[in-house]
């Protein structure tokens, strides 16, 4: 696994915190092209459902982000959901998406 830069480790830490704070299945964080970060957990409501990464991307976009530089997902499921990947790829075709387990151990870095 490639060594992550400090800013990418911060994304993993934010994603872990979001997941733990609300005891969600997933936590996620994104960094926009201005260096701002946004974190979110899984949203599972009767009327709508969002993966943690979809929610973090939505938070970034609704705050005026013009692009995504990097993203991280923390889950105990060990895989990136297709909907999560699409949420990032709709905005940033080459941004790395980091997958980590709940301890923060990096499982995969998806780059295009």
N, C-alpha and C positions, 0 to 999 in steps of 0.2 A: 504494500500500500504506500502511495506517495506521502511524503511528509507534508502536513498542512501548514499554511502560513498562520500567523497569530490571528488575523482577521477572520479566517475560516474556522479556527478553533472557537472564537467568540460566537460564531453562528451556532456551532454545536452546543455550546454552553447555554445560549439563549433558548434553543430548541428543547434541551433537557429540562430547563427551568419551566418552560411553558407546559410541557407534558406533566411534570410533577405537580405543578401548582393546581391544576384542575383535574389531576388523575385521569388524563386522557390517554387513549390508545397511542396517539402520536403527538409529537410536538415538532414545530418547524420554525425556521427563521430564514429571512432573506436579507440581502444587502443590496441596496439600489445603487445606481451608477453615481450618485452623489455621496455614497458612503453611509447613508442612514440605514438603520436596521429595523426590521419589523418581525415580531414573533407571534405565534398563534398555536392553539391546540385544535384537535379534532372538534368539529361542530356536528352534533347529531341530534337534530330537532325533528319533530313530527313533520313539519312542512318543508324542511330542507336539510341537506347533509353536505358537509365540506370536509375534504381531507385537511390535515393541518397545513400542508403546503398551499393548497388552494386558498385557505383562509389568510395565510401570511402574504401571499401574492395579492389578494384582494385588499388587504390592509395597506400594502405599499401603493397600489394603484389608486386607491381612494384618498391617499395622502399626497398624490401628485407625482409619484415616482415615474420617471420616463423610461426606465430600463432596470433590469436585474443583473447584478454582477456575479452573485453566487447565492446558493441556497443550501440548507441543511435540513434533514429530517431525522428525528430520533424515534425509533419504534422497536418493539420487541418482536415484531413479525419478520424482520430480516429481509424485507423487500420494499422496493419503491412501487407505489401504486401508479398505474398508467395515468390516471387523472391528475396526479401530482406532477408527473413529468410534463404532461401537456400544459399545465398551468404555467410552468416556467418557460417551456419552449414556445408558447404563444408570444412571449415577450422577448426572450433572449435565447437564440438558437444555440449559442455556445457556452452559456454559463454553466459552471460545474454544479452538480447536485450531489451533495455529500450525504451518504446514508450511514447512520451510526446506531449502535445499540444503546439501551438505557444507561449503561455505564459510561458512554461517550466514546467507546471503541469504534474506530472507523471500519465499516464493513465494505464500502464501495464508494468510488467517486465516479459518477456518470458524467462524461464529457462528450461533446459531439464534435 
